[in-house]
Amino acid sequence: MGPIVDAHCHVGIGHDYHQTPDELLLEMDAWGIDRAVICPVDRCIAVDNREGNDYVLAAAREHPDRFYAFATANPWYGARALQELQRALAEGARGIKLHPPLQGFLLCDELVYPVLELAADMAVPVFVHTGTPAFALPVQLAELALRFPQVSLIMGHMGSTDFKSEAIPAALLAPNIYLDTSWILPLLLTQAAQAVGEDRVIFSSDAPLGSLEVELGCRRAANLTERGRARLMGGNILRLLGDVP
């Protein structure tokens, strides 16, 4: 099937959760996960951007065959945010993580446009938390995706929980939206793959906030083709990261 890649995990000490890179590696080994995308924790997403970015970059440098680092910066920091993202990407980050509720902006606000322009210039994907009203709704991500068609946008959690019904219609509006399946039950995952295509669904656990065991079980229960399962479980995120043709 190819490598299994968890496309969204957190490492560091957050407000009410924590996970070290070594703890994540133990979980990955226990459940057969080959690689993972790692992001900073909530405090570092909101405020201490450089601290969080340095932490995930160090883990990715120490385990280059296991981890990909995604950097973050709060768009409210303006030019400083862009400078921090440029620095982190130059030091090895492979994508950008945005979390509108934690960072205090509306997903469709012009405040975030410079970050998307940077992502376009650097040709890196952007993972966006969705599902929290009124900051981060699937339809807002669709509007952003239509404004920046050259940027690959990963819809975190497919709008879960209250807005998961909007995820597929939003993704159908913009072909540069990819659906992250953390917190999603097998039926909706099956429907998503059928509606938007097997090349636009991406497996993740959101660990440690989500359980690798539970998320893997849900993915295995989905009704997918053999090709679709391989794309979901690693092929699609690797393609976005430029690690496969």
N, C-alpha and C positions, 0 to 999 in steps of 0.2 A: 504493500500500500504506500510505501514511502514514509518519510519521517513524520511523526506526530508532533505538532507544534501548538502549544498553548499561546494564543495571541494576546492575552491580557492578564498579567499578574502584577502584584505590588510587592515591593521589598522595602523594609525600613520600619521605623517606629511611628505608627499613626496615632490618632486621637484615642481610638478604642480597639485597635488591632495592631499586630506587628508580625513581621516575618523576615527572617534573615535569608540571604541567598542560599546558605547551606541547608536551612530548613526546607526551602522550596525545592532544592535539588533532591533531598531525601524523598519528598512527596512525588516528585517527577519520576524518580527511579522506581518507587513503589507501584506506580500506575502506568509505567511504560511511556512516559512523555519524553521525547528526545530533546526538545528545545522549548524555550519560552521567551516571550516578549515581557520585559520587566519595566514597570513604571514607578515613579515616586509615590509615596503615601500622601494622604489627604493634606496634612500640614504643609508639606513641601509643594504640593500642587497649588495650594492657596497662597502661601506666603514665602516660604524659604526655598525658592525655586532652585537656586544654585546648589544648595546643600543636597537636595533630593537628586538632582541631575548628576552630581559628582558620585553619589552613592551607587546609582544604577550603572553609571559608566565604569566605575571601578569593578563592579561585579561582572560586567560583560567583558572587561579586559582580562579578568582572572579566569573566566570560563568562556572563551570565545566560541567554543563548539556547542555551548548549551544556551547562552543568553543573547538576546538582542535588546539593547536599551532604547527606550522611547523617552525623550526629554519633554519637559513642560516649562511654561512660563505664563504668568498671569497677564492677559492682554492689557489690563489696567496700567501696567508698568510702561506701556508705550515703547519708546525707543530702547529702554533697558531690557524689555522682554525680547525684542528682536535680537539684540546683541547677545543675550544669554542663549537663545535658541541657536544662533549662528555659531557660538562657541561650542555648545554641546554637540551640534551636528558635525562640526569640524573635528571634534575629539572622539567621534565614533557612534553617536546616536543615530539610529536608523529610521526614526519617525518622531512624531509630535503627539503629545497627549493633551487634550483640552477637557476641562470639567466645568461647564458654565455655572452650576449651582455653587460649587466650592470657590470658584474664582469670581463670582458675583457679576456675571454679565448675561444678557440674553443672546442666545445662539445666533439670532438673525440680526444682531446689532452690528453696525459698521465698525465698532470697536475691534472686532476680531478680524476684519479684512486684512490688515497688514500681516497677520500670522499666516493666513491662507496664501497671500502673495509670496511670502517667504517659502512656504511649502511648495508652491508651484515652481519657484526659482530653483529650489534645491532638489526637486523631484522626489519628495518623501511623502509617505502616507500620513494621515492625521486620524487618530482615534478620538472620538467624541462621545463622552457620556451622554446618554439620552434617557428620558423617562421621568424627569423631575419638572413639574410645572412650576412657574411658567418659563423657566430658564432654558429648557433643553428638550424640545418636542421633536418627534420625527419630521413633521411638516416644516419646522424651522430649518432642520438639517437639509431638507430637500431644496429649500430656497437658497441656502448657502451653496449647495452643490451645483445648482444651476448657474450661480454667479461665478463659480470657479470650476468649470468642467474639466480642467486639466489636473485637478487635485483628487486623489483617491481618498474618500472619506469613509471611515469605518463607523457604523452606527452602533455604539456600545449598548449592549443589552436589548437591542431592538425595541426601545421605548418602554421596557418593563419598569413597573408592572402595569400601571394604569393606561399606558398609551401604546401597548404592544399591537393593538388592532390597527394603528396608523402606520406601522413599520413597513409593511409590504406595499401599500399604496404610495407611501413617500418614496421608497426605493424605486418603484416603477416610473416615477417622474424623472429620475436622474440616474443614468447608467454608471456614474462614478461613485455611487453609494454601495458599500458592502455591508452585509448584515452580520453583526457579531452575535453569537448564539448563547452567550452566558445568561443564565436565569430563564431560558426558554425551554418549554416542554416539547416532547418529540413531535406532536401533531403540528404545531406552528412551524417548527423547523422544516418538516416535510413540505408544508404549504409554501414556505419561503423559497425553498430550493426549486419547487415546481413553478412558482410565479416569476421569480427574478433570474433563475438559472443557477445551476450547480457551481458556477464559477464566481458567485458573489455571496457565498455564505462562509463564515469563518468561525472556527471553534475557539472558545476560550473558557476559562473557569472563573476569572476574577478573583483568584486565590490571593489572600486567605479569606476574603469575604465570601467566596464560593468554594464548593467542595469539588476537588478533582474527581473523586469517586462518583458523586452524583452527576456531575456534568458529563463525564464519560458515559455513564449509564444512559443518560438521556440521548446522547448522540448515537449510541449503538441501537437504541430503540427506534430511531427515526427510519422512515421508509425511503432509503436512498439507493441509487445505483452504486455499483462498485466504484465506478469512476467518480461519482459525486461524493462518496464517502472519503475517497482519497483527497479530493480537492478541499472538502470541508476540513479535514483533520490536519492539513498542513500545506497542501499544494497552493491554495489561494493566498495565504499570508506570505508564503515564500516568494510567490510571484510578485506581490506588491513590494517586497523587500529587495527584489532583484536577485534572488538566490537561485532561481530556476529560469530556463529560457521562456 
